[in-house]
């Protein structure tokens, strides 16, 4: 028969584990295992102008002024993000989501960090 926990809460081992685990905030910008930076995008093609609409805990909402046909919106998304993030166009590539609105974009630019990328994205929204 298992032991019941005390009425006061957790046991000592459980409390120690809870305090040593790092608290990570959910962010649409993450560091990949290979050192590149991945940005989770919710694309909104067919808009009047390119703009970052919102930044949530899961994704960055981006409206793209290109139709969602023959990869035009994907190419425009990479060009727009390169301009916003102040990196070369060749440093921004589509990782996954070529035929979906939910995309993952890879940024391979030396000297950039997750915080810098997130700061530039948030600066573009306001």
Secondary structure, 3 states (H helix, E strand, C coil): CCCCCCCCCCCHHHHHHHHHCCCCCCCCEEECCCCCEEEEEEEEECCCCCEEEEECCCCEEEEECCCCCCCHHHHHHHHHHHHHHCCCHHHEEEEECCCCCEEEEEECCCCCCHHHHHHHHHHHHC
